[in-house]
Amino acid sequence: MKVLGAGPAGLIVGLHLLNSKDVTILEKESRIVPSTCGEGIDLNSLYELNERTGFNSDRYISKFVKGAKFIYPNQKSFTYSTLGAVLDRDSWVMAMAEEFINDGGVIEFGSTGRCDIDCSGPKSGVVGVQYNVDVKYDSDYLEFYMDKRFSDYYTWIFPKKNTTNIGLVGKYADIDRFIEYKKIEGRVLSKKGGLIPIENGNLIKGNRFFLGDSAGMCNPVSLGGLVPIIYASDILVRNIDNPEKYRAEVLNHPMSSPALESYAKYHASFSNNDLDKIGEVVDGGALPGFRLSPLFRMLKYPSLIPKLKSLGEALKISMDYGW
Ligand SMILES: Cc1cc2nc3c(=O)[nH]c(=O)nc-3n(C[C@H](O)[C@H](O)[C@H](O)COP(=O)(O)OP(=O)(O)OC[C@H]3O[C@@H](n4cnc5c(N)ncnc54)[C@H](O)[C@@H]3O)c2cc1C
């Protein structure tokens, strides 16, 4: 089998496929060049990856987190507990490449061409930018700031062991303003950006499969692309002789749920005033298993009820399938 691209998608599906096929990855660069990433991922998906491919990610975890914390412009917040991690993604990707080669796979660097599985990354999307800052940020959660002053999507702070990833959909100048607002001091160690494809693309063309960012698999709510790759590569390998079935199973999987798209649309339409009201309703909440008080607060803003319901649905799917 020929796979295009030695990013997470190409390597993960390559490791899966090596159980039953000879696999060659064509990579246009002369070495592994990891793309930009906030490096956040949930632990269940890493265990799933280990189970399916035998690749153990433990050594590449920079910091464990207890879940995600969502913070609104008025500083109200709630948490969603799911064990997760912030990876050292560059070494994680390098290690997968090494294991792929040790297991008998071939990577042809500086090479491109026809393939069976296209994992060549995003062709379009929104622009995400990120700093890695020389600061040890004291939090056990991935923090998501739902504040339109900085980004129409959200701004993230993902704490690593000794440094911190701070990023958003927008421009570097927006991160600068956010860092000033948060009074985060520290040297910027790296500045990187990339496309985040949030609109579904082709999953198949004829007999050719598309996986990962080349198929627009990023979750439109969390913007995470690694977890969909882990689940979709399993579906792909099970249906390697039946592209139509791959397409149908991916589209039926919770990672493709219309609930994600529909909350992303609500979020795009919110002003900071709306977000403050949501903050008021959800403040202090701890999902899963919301405490009762936020439900009563909802009655103060009846027009928000369907949007909060949609938020709940989208969050549940995102926490299970798509950080
Ligand atoms: C700022 C930012 C933050 C993010 N944060 C997170 C996060 O915290 N968690 C998360 O889950 N996801 C995150 N993502 C998304 C995640 O990084 C991507 O979904 C993931 O990298 C996609 O992997 P991929 O293998 O599909 O594509 P890529 O990582 O882009 O790899 C594609 C590979 O294909 C090669 N290639 C391209 N064209 C060709 C060709 N024609 N021939 C041969 N080789 C080719 C490239 O050189 C590259 O090696 C983030 C993305 C951005 C931009």
The ligand as a Tripos MOL2 file, in Angstrom:
@<TRIPOS>MOLECULE
LIG
   53    58     1     0     0
SMALL
NO_CHARGES

@<TRIPOS>ATOM
      1 C1         -2.2740   25.8140   15.5860 C.3       1 LIG1
      2 C2         -2.8210   24.4120   15.5950 C.ar      1 LIG1
      3 C3         -3.0790   23.7840   16.8160 C.ar      1 LIG1
      4 C4         -3.5980   22.4850   16.8300 C.ar      1 LIG1
      5 N1         -3.8110   21.8810   18.0390 N.ar      1 LIG1
      6 C5         -4.2880   20.6170   18.0830 C.ar      1 LIG1
      7 C6         -4.4490   19.9410   19.3300 C.ar      1 LIG1
      8 O1         -4.1330   20.4700   20.4020 O.2       1 LIG1
      9 N2         -4.9310   18.6760   19.3170 N.ar      1 LIG1
     10 C7         -5.2690   18.0400   18.1630 C.ar      1 LIG1
     11 O2         -5.7410   16.9040   18.2130 O.2       1 LIG1
     12 N3         -5.0880   18.6470   16.9660 N.ar      1 LIG1
     13 C8         -4.5920   19.8980   16.8980 C.ar      1 LIG1
     14 N4         -4.3660   20.5030   15.6850 N.ar      1 LIG1
     15 C9         -4.6730   19.7390   14.4650 C.3       1 LIG1
     16 C10        -3.5980   18.6770   14.2200 C.3       1 LIG1
     17 O3         -2.3200   19.2380   14.3520 O.3       1 LIG1
     18 C11        -3.7920   18.1060   12.8140 C.3       1 LIG1
     19 O4         -5.1170   17.6330   12.7240 O.3       1 LIG1
     20 C12        -2.8050   16.9760   12.4890 C.3       1 LIG1
     21 O5         -1.4910   17.4170   12.4460 O.3       1 LIG1
     22 C13        -3.1640   16.3820   11.1260 C.3       1 LIG1
     23 O6         -2.2510   15.3980   10.7830 O.3       1 LIG1
     24 P1         -2.1090   14.9490    9.2600 P.3       1 LIG1
     25 O7         -1.1350   13.8300    9.2590 O.co2     1 LIG1
     26 O8         -3.4270   14.7540    8.6490 O.co2     1 LIG1
     27 O9         -1.4730   16.2180    8.5000 O.3       1 LIG1
     28 P2         -0.0250   16.8860    8.6860 P.3       1 LIG1
     29 O10         0.3970   16.8890   10.1020 O.co2     1 LIG1
     30 O11        -0.1430   18.2050    7.9810 O.co2     1 LIG1
     31 O12         0.9710   15.9330    7.8560 O.3       1 LIG1
     32 C14         0.9050   15.8790    6.4480 C.3       1 LIG1
     33 C15         2.2250   15.3050    5.9390 C.3       1 LIG1
     34 O13         2.1020   15.1050    4.5290 O.3       1 LIG1
     35 C16         3.2690   15.6330    3.8700 C.3       1 LIG1
     36 N5          2.8500   16.0060    2.5050 N.ar      1 LIG1
     37 C17         2.0570   17.0470    2.1340 C.ar      1 LIG1
     38 N6          1.8620   17.0260    0.8060 N.ar      1 LIG1
     39 C18         2.5290   15.9400    0.3210 C.ar      1 LIG1
     40 C19         2.6890   15.3830   -0.9790 C.ar      1 LIG1
     41 N7          2.0930   15.9390   -2.0390 N.pl3     1 LIG1
     42 N8          3.4510   14.2830   -1.1090 N.ar      1 LIG1
     43 C20         4.0490   13.6970   -0.0420 C.ar      1 LIG1
     44 N9          3.9310   14.1810    1.2210 N.ar      1 LIG1
     45 C21         3.1700   15.2820    1.4010 C.ar      1 LIG1
     46 C22         3.6640   16.8080    4.7490 C.3       1 LIG1
     47 O14         5.0110   17.1730    4.5460 O.3       1 LIG1
     48 C23         3.4000   16.2450    6.1440 C.3       1 LIG1
     49 O15         4.5130   15.5010    6.6200 O.3       1 LIG1
     50 C24        -3.8500   21.8020   15.6140 C.ar      1 LIG1
     51 C25        -3.5660   22.4150   14.3960 C.ar      1 LIG1
     52 C26        -3.0490   23.7080   14.3860 C.ar      1 LIG1
     53 C27        -2.7240   24.3570   13.0680 C.3       1 LIG1
@<TRIPOS>BOND
     1     1     2 1
     2     2     3 ar
     3     2    52 ar
     4     3     4 ar
     5     4     5 ar
     6     4    50 ar
     7     5     6 ar
     8     6     7 ar
     9     6    13 1
    10     7     8 2
    11     7     9 ar
    12     9    10 ar
    13    10    11 2
    14    10    12 ar
    15    12    13 ar
    16    13    14 ar
    17    14    15 1
    18    14    50 ar
    19    15    16 1
    20    16    17 1
    21    16    18 1
    22    18    19 1
    23    18    20 1
    24    20    21 1
    25    20    22 1
    26    22    23 1
    27    23    24 1
    28    24    25 2
    29    24    26 1
    30    24    27 1
    31    27    28 1
    32    28    29 2
    33    28    30 1
    34    28    31 1
    35    31    32 1
    36    32    33 1
    37    33    34 1
    38    33    48 1
    39    34    35 1
    40    35    36 1
    41    35    46 1
    42    36    37 ar
    43    36    45 ar
    44    37    38 ar
    45    38    39 ar
    46    39    40 ar
    47    39    45 ar
    48    40    41 1
    49    40    42 ar
    50    42    43 ar
    51    43    44 ar
    52    44    45 ar
    53    46    47 1
    54    46    48 1
    55    48    49 1
    56    50    51 ar
    57    51    52 ar
    58    52    53 1
@<TRIPOS>SUBSTRUCTURE
     1 LIG1         1 GROUP 0 **** ****
